[in-house]
């Protein structure tokens, strides 16, 4: 990596550090500095690297994405975006605009005793040392270039902390919006911690103003203690000119349950990495995903599940629907360590091509070092069944509606796995929309 290729990020970081100097504790300044140093060392990944062979981000070096100021009072179009993104007014809601918390559009309901749902910058201000010890425990800066870059610009995001034996009945909705003129960047960092025997539902939504050109680089760290239960949803509706890169790192302890529901519709390039470490016995991990690129969109989904202890189960199903000249990538890896006997792991990737010009690259992987396991993986690629279309049309159903019905049926396995009614209704509206984006 030539140093000049990351010069713009270095310059922005220096300016950002100076702006934050007066309000940042020493540990946070050190974390940002280490993140930048690591990013400069790693550089922007190239297609010569195996993990990035199919996703070319070289253009980022010439795009001076800027960090905006936190003054949101006059930001045009935010209220409309909040309305589009809102799923249910009964949810706890934290809204972030261009990476900064916006209290005026957030909604706070009563929480169980001891539960914390707040923005990260407030946590840093009010409980700096405790927050500092948690940042980076799961998503270490050394992991990837963009985790390091997120650390270099770390400022805000969500902090969710659920104490032991506590159930948060209302879903917690995190909304990240990008608005404003020019090429902007946001680097949200989310910390989600569930203590023993606790349970919560968290939804992340990403939206942008129409026609906006921006860069989202999000990192979410999840820590689940013994017998904790988290239902996590991510709805990626970025604008078609945006770049969305995200890493979610999950660490599970014994008897915990984690369910991920990932849905991707927007962005010119959208890459989502999901890494789960099953660090205890009797753990259950479920990863479901649906991504629908069209036009010239590229959507890249990467998952890794590390089975490190015996008697754990993981289930994974990702589906991709591609149209026009879109490209899709799936790389899912299940890594069964030597001590992880009695592992039960299933992985499936299914792709539906609606155009002769669409391309899918799929690579399901199993790496097994234990000898008493049940593991399966597979991938299928196909197109709409012409006989099924003919059957529907013979019953008086127009051709376009027949295609929509078959596409909906293909995707419905993933959608019906969503247990939150407001999220499921939202996804059904997306699938039935001609544009692939919701009319809200």
C-alpha positions in Angstrom: 0.0 0.0 0.0 1.4 3.4 -1.1 1.1 5.9 1.7 -0.4 8.5 -0.5 -3.4 6.2 -1.1 -4.6 6.8 2.5 -3.5 10.4 2.8 -7.0 11.7 2.7 -8.0 9.5 5.7 -4.9 10.6 7.6 -5.6 14.3 7.0 -9.3 13.8 8.1 -8.1 11.9 11.2 -5.7 14.7 12.2 -8.5 17.2 11.9 -11.0 15.0 13.7 -8.5 14.3 16.6 -8.0 18.1 17.0 -11.7 18.7 17.1 -12.2 16.0 19.7 -9.1 16.8 21.8 -10.8 18.8 24.6 -13.6 16.2 25.2 -11.7 12.9 24.7 -10.1 11.0 27.6 -6.5 9.8 27.1 -7.5 6.1 26.5 -9.8 7.2 23.6 -7.1 9.3 22.0 -4.7 6.4 22.2 -7.3 4.0 20.7 -7.9 6.4 17.8 -4.2 6.8 17.2 -3.6 3.0 17.3 -6.6 2.5 14.9 -5.2 5.0 12.4 -1.7 3.5 12.6 -3.1 0.1 11.9 -5.2 1.3 9.0 -2.2 3.0 7.4 -0.2 -0.2 7.9 -2.9 -2.4 6.4 -4.1 0.1 3.8 -7.2 -0.2 1.6 -7.6 -3.9 0.7 -6.9 -4.9 -2.9 -8.3 -7.6 -5.1 -4.9 -9.4 -4.7 -6.1 -10.4 -1.2 -8.2 -13.5 -1.2 -10.9 -12.1 1.1 -11.3 -9.0 -1.2 -10.8 -10.7 -4.6 -14.3 -10.0 -5.7 -14.9 -6.6 -4.0 -12.7 -3.8 -5.4 -12.5 -0.7 -3.1 -9.5 1.0 -4.8 -11.7 4.0 -5.6 -12.0 4.9 -1.9 -8.5 6.2 -2.0 -9.6 9.1 -4.2 -12.8 9.9 -2.4 -12.3 12.6 0.3 -15.2 11.5 2.5 -15.6 14.1 5.3 -16.7 13.9 8.9 -19.5 16.3 9.5 -20.2 18.5 12.5 -22.8 17.4 15.1 -25.0 20.5 14.5 -28.2 18.8 13.4 -30.8 21.5 14.1 -30.9 22.7 10.5 -30.3 19.4 8.7 -32.7 19.1 5.8 -34.6 15.9 5.2 -33.9 14.2 8.5 -37.5 14.1 9.7 -38.7 12.5 6.5 -35.9 9.8 6.8 -36.8 9.1 10.4 -40.4 8.5 9.4 -39.3 6.2 6.6 -37.0 4.2 9.0 -39.4 4.0 12.0 -41.0 0.6 12.3 -43.0 1.0 15.5 -43.4 4.0 17.8 -43.5 1.6 20.8 -39.8 0.7 20.2 -37.0 2.3 22.1 -35.3 4.4 19.4 -31.9 6.0 19.1 -31.3 8.1 16.0 -27.9 9.0 14.6 -27.4 11.5 11.8 -24.0 11.4 10.0 -22.6 9.5 12.9 -23.8 11.8 15.7 -26.6 11.1 18.2 -29.8 13.1 17.6 -31.9 13.2 20.7 -34.6 15.3 19.1 -35.6 12.4 16.9 -35.0 9.6 19.4 -37.7 8.0 21.6 -37.1 6.9 25.2 -39.5 4.6 27.1 -39.2 3.2 30.6 -36.5 0.5 30.9 -36.1 -2.3 33.4 -34.0 -1.4 36.4 -30.3 -1.3 35.6 -30.7 -1.4 31.8 -28.7 1.1 29.8 -29.8 2.2 26.3 -27.9 5.3 25.3 -25.5 6.7 22.8 -21.8 5.9 23.1 -20.5 9.4 23.5 -22.7 9.8 26.6 -21.3 6.6 28.0 -17.8 7.8 27.4 -18.5 11.0 29.1 -20.4 9.5 32.1 -18.5 6.2 32.7 -15.3 6.6 30.7 -13.2 4.0 32.3 -15.8 1.2 32.2 -16.7 1.9 28.6 -13.1 2.1 27.6 -12.4 -1.4 28.9 -15.2 -2.8 26.7 -14.4 -1.1 23.4 -12.4 -3.4 21.2 -12.8 -6.5 23.3 -14.6 -8.3 20.4 -13.7 -6.2 17.4 -10.0 -5.7 17.7 -8.3 -3.0 15.6 -5.9 -5.6 14.2 -8.8 -7.5 12.6 -9.3 -5.7 9.3 -8.5 -2.3 7.7 -12.0 -1.0 8.2 -12.3 -2.1 11.9 -9.1 -0.1 12.4 -10.5 2.8 10.4 -13.6 2.8 12.6 -11.4 3.0 15.7 -9.5 5.9 14.2 -12.8 7.9 14.0 -14.5 6.4 17.0 -16.9 8.9 18.5 -20.5 7.7 18.7 -22.9 4.9 18.3 -25.1 2.9 20.7 -24.4 1.3 24.0 -26.9 -1.3 25.2 -26.3 -3.0 28.6 -28.8 -5.4 30.0 -28.2 -6.7 33.5 -28.7 -10.3 34.7 -32.1 -11.9 34.8 -33.7 -9.0 32.9 -36.0 -9.0 29.9 -36.3 -5.9 27.7 -39.8 -6.3 26.3 -39.7 -3.5 23.7 -37.4 -3.8 20.8 -34.4 -1.4 20.7 -34.2 0.3 17.3 -31.0 2.0 16.2 -31.4 4.2 13.2 -28.4 5.5 11.3 -29.0 8.3 8.7 -26.7 10.0 6.2 -27.8 13.4 4.9 -26.3 16.6 3.6 -24.3 17.9 0.7 -20.9 16.5 -0.3 -19.2 13.2 0.3 -19.7 12.4 4.0 -18.6 9.5 6.2 -20.0 8.0 9.4 -18.2 5.4 11.5 -20.7 4.2 14.2 -19.5 1.8 16.9 -22.1 -0.1 18.8 -21.6 -2.0 22.1 -24.2 -4.6 23.0 -23.8 -6.5 26.3 -26.3 -9.0 27.8 -25.6 -10.4 31.2 -26.6 -13.8 32.5 -30.2 -14.9 31.8 -31.1 -11.7 30.1 -33.0 -11.2 26.8 -33.4 -8.3 24.3 -34.2 -7.6 20.6 -32.1 -5.1 18.7 -32.7 -3.7 15.3 -30.1 -1.7 13.2 -31.5 0.3 10.3 -29.4 2.3 7.7 -30.9 4.9 5.4 -29.6 7.9 3.4 -31.0 11.0 1.7 -32.0 10.5 -1.9 -29.0 10.8 -4.2 -26.5 11.3 -1.4 -22.9 10.1 -1.9 -21.6 8.8 1.4 -19.6 6.1 3.2 -20.8 4.1 6.2 -18.3 2.0 8.1 -20.0 0.4 11.0 -18.8 -1.9 13.8 -21.0 -3.7 16.3 -19.6 -5.7 19.2 -21.9 -8.2 21.0 -21.1 -10.0 24.2 -23.6 -12.6 25.5 -23.1 -14.0 28.9 -24.3 -17.4 30.1 -27.9 -18.2 29.0 -28.4 -14.7 27.4 -30.7 -14.4 24.4 -30.4 -11.8 21.7 -32.5 -11.4 18.6 -30.6 -9.1 16.2 -31.9 -7.6 13.0 -30.1 -5.4 10.4 -31.9 -3.6 7.7 -29.6 -2.0 5.1 -31.4 0.5 3.0 -28.5 2.8 2.0 -28.8 5.0 -1.1 -27.7 3.5 -4.4 -24.6 5.7 -4.6 -23.4 4.9 -1.1 -20.8 2.5 0.2 -21.7 0.4 3.2 -19.0 -1.7 5.0 -19.9 -3.3 8.3 -18.4 -5.8 10.8 -20.4 -7.5 13.6 -18.4 -9.5 16.1 -20.3 -11.8 18.5 -18.9 -13.7 21.6 -21.2 -16.2 23.2 -20.9 -18.0 26.5 -22.5 -21.3 27.6 -26.2 -21.8 26.9 -26.6 -18.5 25.2 -28.7 -17.9 22.0 -28.0 -15.5 19.2 -30.2 -15.0 16.1 -29.2 -12.7 13.3 -31.5 -11.5 10.5 -29.7 -9.6 7.9 -31.5 -7.9 5.0 -29.6 -5.8 2.3 -31.2 -3.8 -0.4 -29.2 -0.5 -0.9 -25.8 0.8 -1.6 -23.6 0.7 -4.7 -21.3 -1.6 -2.7 -22.5 -3.3 0.5 -20.3 -5.7 2.4 -21.3 -7.2 5.7 -19.0 -9.4 7.8 -20.5 -11.4 10.7 -18.1 -13.3 13.0 -19.4 -15.5 15.8 -17.3 -17.2 18.5 -19.2 -20.0 20.4 -17.1 -20.1 23.6 -19.1 -22.5 25.8 -21.3 -25.5 25.8 -24.9 -25.8 24.7 -24.8 -22.6 22.6 -27.3 -21.9 19.8 -26.4 -19.6 16.9 -28.7 -18.8 13.9 -27.6 -16.6 11.0 -30.3 -15.8 8.3 -29.8 -13.4 5.5 -31.4 -12.0 2.4 -29.7 -9.7 -0.1 -31.2 -8.4 -3.3 -28.8 -6.5 -5.6 -30.0 -5.0 -8.9 -28.7 -2.5 -11.4 -24.9 -2.4 -11.0 -25.0 -3.1 -7.2 -22.4 -5.4 -5.5 -23.4 -7.1 -2.3 -20.8 -9.2 -0.4 -21.8 -11.3 2.6 -19.1 -12.9 4.8 -19.9 -15.1 7.8 -17.7 -17.1 10.1 -18.8 -19.3 13.0 -16.1 -20.6 15.4 -17.2 -23.7 17.3 -14.7 -23.9 20.1 -16.6 -26.0 22.7 -18.7 -29.2 22.6 -22.5 -29.6 22.2 -23.2 -26.4 20.2 -25.6 -25.9 17.3 -25.4 -23.4 14.5 -27.8 -22.9 11.6 -27.2 -20.6 8.7 -29.3 -19.8 5.6 -28.5 -17.0 3.3 -30.5 -16.2 0.1 -29.6 -13.9 -2.7 -31.9 -12.5 -5.5 -30.0 -10.8 -8.3 -31.3 -8.8 -11.3 -29.9 -6.7 -14.1 -26.0 -6.6 -14.0 -25.8 -7.1 -10.2 -23.1 -9.1 -8.5 -23.4 -11.1 -5.3 -20.8 -12.7 -3.1 -21.3 -15.2 -0.3 -18.4 -16.6 1.7 -19.5 -18.5 4.8 -17.1 -20.5 6.9 -17.8 -22.9 9.8 -14.7 -23.6 11.8 -15.0 -26.6 14.2 -12.1 -26.7 16.6 -10.6 -29.9 18.0 -12.4 -29.7 21.4 -15.8 -29.0 19.8 -17.2 -32.5 19.8 -20.9 -33.1 19.2 -21.2 -30.0 17.0 -24.3 -29.7 14.9 -23.8 -27.2 12.1 -25.8 -26.5 9.0 -25.1 -24.0 6.3 -27.0 -23.2 3.1 -26.7 -20.5 0.4 -29.3 -20.3 -2.3 -29.3 -17.8 -5.2 -31.9 -16.8 -7.7 -30.8 -15.2 -10.9 -33.4 -13.0 -12.6 -31.1 -11.8 -15.4 -28.6 -13.4 -17.7 -26.1 -10.7 -16.8 -26.3 -11.1 -13.1 -23.3 -12.9 -11.4 -23.1 -14.8 -8.1 -20.0 -16.1 -6.5 -20.6 -18.5 -3.6 -18.2 -20.3 -1.3 -19.6 -22.2 1.6 -16.8 -23.7 3.7 -16.4 -26.3 6.5 -13.1 -26.7 8.4 -13.4 -29.5 10.9 -10.8 -30.7 13.4 -13.2 -32.7 15.7 -14.3 -36.3 14.8 -17.7 -36.5 16.4 -19.8 -33.9 14.6 -22.7 -33.4 12.2 -21.9 -30.7 9.7 -23.5 -29.9 6.3 -23.1 -27.1 3.8 -24.2 -26.4 0.3 -25.1 -23.9 -2.4 -27.6 -23.8 -5.1 -28.0 -21.3 -8.1 -31.1 -21.2 -10.3 -33.7 -19.1 -12.1 -37.4 -18.8 -12.0 -39.3 -21.9 -12.9 -40.9 -21.3 -16.3 -43.4 -24.1 -15.7 -44.5 -22.4 -12.4 -44.9 -19.1 -14.2 -47.0 -20.8 -16.9 -49.2 -22.5 -14.3 -49.9 -19.2 -12.6 -50.6 -17.4 -15.8 -53.0 -20.2 -16.9 -54.9 -19.3 -13.7 -55.3 -15.7 -15.0 -52.4 -14.2 -13.0 -50.4 -11.5 -15.1 -46.8 -12.4 -15.9 -45.3 -9.6 -13.7 -47.4 -10.7 -10.7 -46.6 -14.3 -11.2 -42.8 -13.5 -11.1 -43.3 -11.4 -8.0 -45.2 -14.2 -6.3 -42.4 -16.7 -7.0 -39.7 -14.3 -5.9 -41.7 -13.7 -2.7 -42.0 -17.4 -2.1 -38.2 -17.9 -2.6 -37.4 -15.1 0.0 -40.2 -16.0 2.4 -38.2 -18.7 4.3 -35.9 -16.0 5.6 -38.6 -13.3 6.2 -40.8 -15.7 8.1 -37.9 -16.4 10.5 -38.3 -12.8 11.8 -40.4 -12.9 15.0 -40.9 -9.1 15.3 -44.2 -8.3 13.5 -43.3 -4.7 12.6 -40.0 -5.9 11.0 -41.7 -8.7 9.1 -44.4 -6.4 7.8 -41.7 -4.0 6.6 -39.8 -6.7 4.8 -42.9 -8.0 3.1 -43.6 -4.5 1.8 -40.1 -4.4 0.4 -40.4 -7.7 -1.4 -43.7 -6.6 -3.0 -42.3 -3.3 -4.2 -41.4 -2.9 -7.8 -38.3 -0.8 -6.9 -37.0 -3.2 -4.2 -37.2 -0.3 -1.7 -40.0 0.4 0.7 -42.7 2.9 0.0 -43.1 4.2 3.6 
